[in-house]
């Protein structure tokens, strides 16, 4: 119901704004938690890499590099039909190159 003085309309708009703000806050909290989980996974993976790489001899490193390249090619083939942002490709190639350098 809309009153002539605009009070009811103002209340409805304020309520809609509060609802939108609440949804945005929930999204921010959810995104923050997801980023934290992703960060924790990276810490675990890099710690594992730092622990394993020094134990590999040259032949093992070459074999791991070969297998890694094959796995990356498979992963890239799976996303060929999925439009990904340029940041995804840049980050993937950067990390792959870093890992291959560590294996040298």
QUIKABEL-V319404 format. One record per run of one state. SS is the DSSP state (~ for helix, > for strand, _ for the rest). FROM is the first residue (numbers start at 1). TO is the last residue. If there is no record, write none. Layout:
# QUIKABEL-V319404
SS|FROM|TO + SS|FROM|TO
This chain:
# QUIKABEL-V319404
_|1|6 + ~|7|53 + _|54|57 + ~|58|78 + _|79|85 + ~|86|103 + _|104|104
